Amino acid sequence: MSEQTASERALAELLVDSLNLEGVSPDAIDPEAALFGTGLGLDSIDALELALAVGKHYGFQLRSDNEENRRVFASLRSLSTHIEQHRTA
């Protein structure tokens, strides 16, 4: 498992809190593991909830019609990188 950066750790905490992931410790999320399917096991409803939480916390919208969503939501690291590039808050 790769070590989380400070921004990845903050995002992992937001992810665990906003999705009410019981039994999942933010620091135990591998930043390079898949968020959906075989990785953390999130689903499409989780993606919507996470997008709303990111929008509120970081001040920009993750749009459902973005062609890059598969890449953006591929892992904690890719989502964190996208947020750092686009955040306003």
URGI-V85650 format. One record per residue. N is the residue number from 1. RES is the residue in one small letter. NEAR is the number of other ideal C-beta (glycine too) atoms within 12 Angstrom. Layout:
BEGIN
n={N & N}
res={RES & RES}
near={NEAR & NEAR}
END
This chain:
BEGIN
n={1 & 2 & 3 & 4 & 5 & 6 & 7 & 8 & 9 & 10 & 11 & 12 & 13 & 14 & 15 & 16 & 17 & 18 & 19 & 20 & 21 & 22 & 23 & 24 & 25 & 26 & 27 & 28 & 29 & 30 & 31 & 32 & 33 & 34 & 35 & 36 & 37 & 38 & 39 & 40 & 41 & 42 & 43 & 44 & 45 & 46 & 47 & 48 & 49 & 50 & 51 & 52 & 53 & 54 & 55 & 56 & 57 & 58 & 59 & 60 & 61 & 62 & 63 & 64 & 65 & 66 & 67 & 68 & 69 & 70 & 71 & 72 & 73 & 74 & 75 & 76 & 77 & 78 & 79 & 80 & 81 & 82 & 83 & 84 & 85 & 86 & 87 & 88 & 89}
res={m & s & e & q & t & a & s & e & r & a & l & a & e & l & l & v & d & s & l & n & l & e & g & v & s & p & d & a & i & d & p & e & a & a & l & f & g & t & g & l & g & l & d & s & i & d & a & l & e & l & a & l & a & v & g & k & h & y & g & f & q & l & r & s & d & n & e & e & n & r & r & v & f & a & s & l & r & s & l & s & t & h & i & e & q & h & r & t & a}
near={15 & 14 & 15 & 26 & 19 & 14 & 23 & 31 & 22 & 27 & 37 & 34 & 25 & 29 & 38 & 28 & 20 & 24 & 29 & 14 & 23 & 8 & 10 & 24 & 17 & 24 & 21 & 19 & 35 & 22 & 32 & 22 & 26 & 22 & 38 & 24 & 17 & 9 & 23 & 32 & 16 & 30 & 16 & 15 & 13 & 25 & 29 & 20 & 23 & 37 & 33 & 21 & 26 & 34 & 23 & 19 & 24 & 26 & 13 & 21 & 19 & 28 & 18 & 17 & 9 & 17 & 9 & 18 & 22 & 17 & 16 & 30 & 35 & 25 & 31 & 43 & 31 & 26 & 42 & 34 & 23 & 29 & 33 & 21 & 15 & 21 & 22 & 14 & 11}
END
